[in-house]
């Protein structure tokens, strides 16, 4: 039995999902793709590349996709990946999993390095928002409110780690990047989507600060 399952939430990512799944399969991991109500061929491309696909009938957001996909995970560890990665290689997956598997951290977080300027810069400024992570499956299942998180799921994981005293290790993932929202949706549509995402992240961050100040 494999030690870890790669879990990928995906919404309209037909252009990249196949390559991401194939890289994970090449590394020897079973792959679960949680298709979050996609309107394109994401589910078909993922299945053709060797993933088990869990299909959500409507878009529930990244946290909802994680929660649905977790039901199909049977391994002690889980590696979380974004569906729009470019340049993923087996060694990236091993680097993420290794400190968790060895008991050196409860969660690892991958940070782009040497991939593309803007994705490198974004990860360097806000590494705690990276979607590339590994952790024990049991811990991910215990994250409160996971199924309701949308754009703020990475912040939820980061906050949960801090509140529960998890050891977190940040790792460089050299040569890895992702397709930017502006490239996938067109500049203005992608820019507006990014603003909505940052608004949700800011709202979540401020709500957490308010709870701590009470």
Beta strands, then each sheet from edge to edge (+ up, - down):
strand 1: 4-10
strand 2: 30-36
strand 3: 52-56
strand 4: 77-82
strand 5: 85-86
strand 6: 107-113
strand 7: 133-136
strand 8: 168-174
strand 9: 177-178
sheet 1: 3+ 2+ 1+ 4+ 7- 6+ 8+
sheet 2: 5+ 9-
end
